[in-house]
Amino acid sequence: MYKELAKYYDLIYHWKDYEKESCRIKELIVKYKKSEGKQLLDVGCGTGKHLEYFKDIYSCTGVDLNDEILDIARENIKNVIFRQADMVNLHLNSKFDIITCLFSAIGHVKTYSNLEKTIQNFASHLENGGGVIIEPWFTKSVFMVGRPGMTTYDSEEIKIARLNSTKLEGDISVMEMHYLIAEKNKDVKHFVGTNELGLFEID
């Protein structure tokens, strides 16, 4: 399902202000980074929207597990290296001054053991004095079980509605996702899938 949905990804998240978020991240980098270089790695980069605003200052690499998403990133974002990789088993043979993992991508590791491996991977790819910026998913204590959600996109050419329900299985949030997509002069498409993200508490 997610291969087929890749081309609709940026429409589904049309509301997201990547430019504003990237400006805030740049401020954090300036404040905390001690290394001299400008190599940036974005893990779970999706279609590369944050990298579009990082590449003016940094030499950027983006990795994601989804090849179809990366194809869109390569088409839309130039002068950035994109590679298919799993953050739990990350071996790039390169070091970076900044590693970012944004838009709750860290939740895809699901378990604490995978989270530990991922953080170790980030550390092994980091230059001395470099920094890691991770945008978390919900913690278990604040995740709202049973809450329905809906996201829509509306234009003359295409209408999209994504609805989801939420439940909890151990330390994993489970969201059943239903996508309705109506494009001009095409039949309505209906996709159903499950999105599972780990819930990690802050000690």
N, C-alpha and C positions, 0 to 999 in steps of 0.2 A: 504493500500500500504506500509506504513512504517514498518509494522510487517514483510512483505515479504522482505523488503530491509535491515533489520537489519543485516543480515549475510554478507552483502556487504559493510557495513559502513566503516570499516577500510581500505578496498581497495579503496573506493572512495576518502578517505582523506589520501592516502598513502604519499602524499607530505608534510604532516604537521610534523614539527619537535617538537614533544612533549618533548623530552629530553631537548632541548635548552630552550623552554618556561618554563619548570619546574625549570630549574636552575635559570632563571631570577626571577621567583616567590619566590623561596627560598631566594634569595638576598633581596627581598622586605620584606619578613617575618622577616628576621634577623634584618633589619633596623628599622622596625616599631612596631613589636609585643612587648608588655610590660608584658604580662602574663607569668607565669612560665611553664604552661602545654604544652603538645604537641598533643592535640586533634585537628584533621583537618577534616572539612566537605567540600566535593566538591559537589556543587549543579548543577544539569544538567551534571552529570559526564559522560554520554555516555557509551562507552565501557571501561572506566577506565584508559585510556592511560596516563593521567597526574598523576593519583594516583600510577601508576606503579613506578614513580620516586619520589613520596612523601613518600611512605610507608617505605623507608629505614631510615627516620628520625622521621616521625610522625605516630601516631595511627590514621588510616584513616577510614572515613565513606564516602560513595558515595550515592547520591540519584538521581533518574531520574524518569520521568513520564512513560517511555517506558519499559515495562517488558521484551520484547524481547532483547532490548539492554542490559538490566541488566543481562539477562541470559548469554550473551556473556562475559560481564565483570566478572561475577562470575567464569566462566570457565577459563578465561585467567589470572586473577589477584587474587592471593591468599593473605591471611592475611589482607584482607580489608572487612569491613562490607558494603554490598550493600542493599539499601532499596528503594522500590517504593514510591515516594512522589511527590506532586505538590508544587513548591516553593511558590505559592500564598497562599496556605493553609498548611503551614509547621508546624507540631507538633511532634517533635521527643523526647520530654522530656529529652533532653540532652543539655549540653553546650559545646562549642568548643572554642579553642584558635585562630583558623584561619578558616574562611569560604571563600571558593573560588567559583566563578561562572564564568566559562571561555568559550572560543570559542563562544561568542555572545549568550550564552544560555539565558541571561537576556531578550533578545528580545522577547522570547516566552510569556512573560507576557502580551505583546501587548499594554496595556493601562497605562496611568499615575496612575490611581487609583490602578491597580494591582501592579504597580511598587512600590507605597508607601506601600502597604500591604507586599510586598516581603521584602523590606528593613526593615520594622518593625519586620518581622519574623526573619531576619538575626540578628537583634539587640537583640531579645529576646533569641536567641540561643548562644549568644556570652558571653564568660567569660570577667570579668573586665580586661581591658588591652589587650584584644584580637583585632584582625583586620579582615577586610573584603576586599577581592580583587575581583573586578568585571571587566571582559573584555567586553567592550560594543560592540553592533552592530553599524551600521552607524547612524549618526544623519540625520535628515530630510534635512538639508542644503547641505549635501555632497552626499546623496544617488543619484545614477545615474539612472534615469527613462529611460526605453527603451533599456538599454544596454544588449546585449545578452552575455551569459556566457557558458563556456564549460569546463568540467573536464573529463579526461580520465584515464583509467588504462589498461595496456597492458601486458599480459604474455602469455605463451604457452597454459595455461589451460583456461584462461578467459579474455574476453575483455569487458570493460565497458565504455560507453559514457553517460555523464549527460549533458544535455543542458537545459538552462533556459532563460526565458524572464522576464523582471521586469516592474512593474508598481506601482503606488502610489494610495492608497485609504485612504484619511485623513492622519492620523499619522502612517499608517501601510504600510510597504513594502510588496508587493505581488509578489512572484516568482512562475511562472508556471514551473514545473520541468518535464522533460522527461528523462527517464532512458532506455537505450538499453543495455542489458546484454547477451552476447554470451558465453556459456560455452561449453567445449569440449564434443562432442557427445550428446548435448542437443539442443532443439529448442531455438531460440532467444526469450528473454523475453522483453516486453515493458511495463513500468509502467509510469503512468501520475499522478501527484499530485500537490498540491499547498502548498507552505511554506509561512506563514505570520509571520512577525516579527515587533514589535513596534519600531518606530523611536523616540528617546528621545533626546531633545536638552539639551545642557549644559548651565545653567544660569550663 
